Amino acid sequence: VRRSPYQAMAAILIMSVTFFIISVVATVTIGLNQAIGYFESKPQVTAFFKNDAKQSDIDVLKADMEQSEKVAAVKFVSKDEALKIYRQQNKNDPLLLDLVTADILPASLEISANKIEDLTPISKSVEGSPIVSEVVYQKDVVKTLTSLSAGVRKIGVTLVAVFILASVLFVSVIIAFKVSQKKEEIEIMKLLSATNWYIRWPFLLEGILYGIVGAFFGWLVSSAVLIYATPYLESFLGPIPLLPVPFLFLIGLLGVEVIVAVILGSLSSFLAVLRYLK
């Protein structure tokens, strides 16, 4: 490494970029999963009942929803409870409080889904009830999150695969070049009964070194960017509890990346050396 620092820096750079992409994709994917989980834990579908809806009919609809495998929880909100919620939300505006009574606000059913993609069928099922006047759920948010999560996974997997392949080939070329420079030394070592693994180990360790250093720098840059952007993202995300990212998660991500780096570095060096030891 000391004798050819520019080649070493190039190998570390490509590894750093690869693991930076891996860190970003992993963080964004987990963040989107947490966002979806947050919306899944909330009463996403709200069915408002007509004023002439009977309590017995409401109880029947509530029981039907509770028996559905797609439904996680069902909560009935009476007119009086709706008024309490309204007053809590508008406690700083006395004029609005005086204009609204319990008779004006409709009773409702708040339904939480087991999976965010089940919101649409649940909504359609509730809309078919004759006692329901309106059904509201965050359709745009759900659709956007689901599409975004699927898109990030596909693009992320593609990017990671491309950069991993590029890093393996790039490091293999660098190691192969160094092996070719020591061809005579390797021939002499073989004549002196040196085993293939005895010759191979220094190059394997060099590839592992490139991988570990690259993984650390890639992780460090991605973590620094995430920490810097956290205050801005928190104001944008609002109540969604995605940030700050737990320190243990970042350490765990570094550990996984180091293991992957060892595998990639070893594979790159092994492929490079294999040709010259035949």
N, C-alpha and C positions, 0 to 999 in steps of 0.2 A: 504493500500500500504506500509506503514511504517513497519507494523508487518511482512509482507512477501515480502521483497524487491527482492528476487531472482525470484519469480514468476512474479512480476511486470516487472522486467527487461526482462524476457523471452517473456512476452506478448508484450512489447514495441519493442523488437527486431524483432519478427515476423511481426509486423505491419510496422516497418521501412523497412524491406526487401520488403514487399508487395508494399509499396508506392514508394520505389526506383525503382522497376520494372515498376510501373505505370508511373512514371516520365520519365524514359528512353524510354519506348514504345511511350508515347505521343510526346516527343521531336523528336525522330527519324521519326515517322510517319508524323508529321507536316513538318519536314525538307525535307523529300522525296517529299511531296506534293508541297513544295516551289520550289524544284529542277525541278519537272515536269512542274510547272507553268513557271519557267524561260525558259525552252526549248520550251514550247508552245508559249511564247511571241517572240521567235526568228524565222527568216525565215528558217525553218528546211529543206524544200525541195527546191533544186535549180535545175532548168531545163536549160541546156545549149543548145542553138539553133545551127543548122547547118549554115555555112557561106552563103548558098544560100537561107536561110529562108526569106520569104517576110514579110514586116511589117504588111500587112493586115492579113496574116495567124497568126502572133504572137498576133495581137489584138483580133482575134477570140478565140484563146486558152486562152488568159487572161480573156476575158469576160466569157467563159465557167467556168473557175475556180472560178471567183467571184460569180457566181450564185450557186455554190455548198454549201450545208449547212455545210460541213465538213471544209471549208476553212474560216479562219478568215481574212486574208489580202493577197493581191497579189501585188508585185512590179516588174516592168520591169526595168532591168539594161541594158542600151545600151553599145556598144563597148567603147564609149568615157568615160562613167561612170565607166566601168570595168577597164579602163586604169588609171583613177584617184584613184580608190581603190588600184590597184596594186602599183602605185607609193607611196601611203601613207603607205602601208605595207612594202615596200622595200626602204624607203627614205634614209636609212643609207648605202645602197649598190649601188653606182653610176653605176657600171658595169651592174647590172641587169636592171637598168632603161634605159640604152642606147640600150639594146638588144631587148626590147619589144615595139611594137607599137599597136595602136588601132585595126589594121587589124588582128593581131594575136589572140587577145582575143575575145572569143565569147560573144554575147549578151545572157542574161539569164533572167529567171523568178524566183523570190524568193517568195515562198508560205509558209504562216504560217497556222497551223491547229488549230481548236478550241479545240481539244483533242489530246493528244500525240499518242493515239492508232490509230488515223486517218491518220497518216503519211504514213503507208504502202499502203492503198488503194489510197491515193492521188498520191503517187509516181508511182504506177502501171497505174493509169489513164493518167498521163502525159507521161509516157514512150511509150504509144500507139500512140502518135502523130508523123506523118512522118517528122515534121520539128525539132524534138528534137533529138540531138545526144547523150546526156548523162544526167542522173538524179542522183544527189548526195544528200543523207541525212544521218543523224547520226543514222543509223539503229542499230548499236550495243549499243549505248548509250540509245536510246529509249527502246530497248528490255530489257536491263539490268535494267533500272530504273523502268519500268512497272512491271517486274517480281519481283524485289526487294521490291517494294512497296506492292505488293500483298502478298509476303511471310512474310514481317514484320507484316502486319496486321493479318494474320492468326496465326503466331507464337506468336505475342504480345497478341492477344486476349486470346489465350490458356494459356499463362503464367500468365496473369493477373487473369483469371478465377481460375486457380489452386491455386495461392497464396492467392486470396481472400477467397476461400473455406477453405484453410489451416488455414488462420489467424482467420476466424470466428470459426472454430472448436477448435483451440488451445485456443483462449481467452475464449470460452464457457467452456472448460474443467477447466481452471484456476478459472473462476468465480464460476462454479459449486462446485469446491473443497472448495472455501471459504464459499459458502452458506451452504454446508454440515457441516462445522465447527460451524456454527451459527444456527443449526437446532433447538436446544432447545430455543434459544432466539426468533427465528421466531415463534415457537409454543406459547410462552408466549405472544408475541405481538398480535398474532391472538386471543388469549383468552381475551386480553384487547381491542378487537374490532378494531385493526389496519387494515386498508384497504390493499388490495394487492399492490396498487400503492405506498402506504406509505412505505411498506417493500421493494418494488422493486427499488425505486428511487436511493438509495445509490449504489446499484450494477450497475444500468444503468449508473450512473455518473462515476463509476470506469471504466467501459468498454469504455465510451466516452473519458475519460482521456487517456487511453491506445491508442485509435485510433488517437487522436489529436497529442499527443507527438510523436507517431510513424510516422504519416504523416509529421510532421515538420522535423524530423531527416532524413527520407527518401528523402524528397524534398531538404533538405540542402546538403546532400551528393551528390545527382545527380547534383544539381546546381554547387557545388564546382568542381566536375569532369568535367562538361561542360565548366566552365570558365577556368579551367586549360588547357583543351585540345583545346580551341578556337584558339590560335596562330598556333598550328600545323595543325589543320583542315583547317584554312584559306589558308595556303600555298598549301594545297592539292586541295581545291575546286576551287581555281582560281577566275574567274569572277562570279561564282554562288553566289548570295547574300543571303546566309543562316546565316552567322555569322557576328557579335555577335548576340546572341539571345536577343530580346528586354526584358528589365527589366519588363515591364508591362505584358509580356507573362508569365514570371516566377511567378510574383505575382498572376496573374489570375489562373495559374496552382496550386499554393499553396491553393488558395481559394476553388477551385473545390475539391482538395484532402481533405481539412478539412471537407467539407460537406460530402464527401464519408466516411471519417473516423468516423464522428458522426453517420452515418447510420450503418456502420459495427460494431462499438462499441456497439451501442444500440441493434442491432440485436443479437450480441453474448451474451450480458448480459441477454436480454429478454428470449432467448432460454434456458439459464442456470437456470434462476430463475423460469421459468414457471413450470418446473417439481416439484419443492419443494413447490409451492403454491397451488397445486391441493388438 
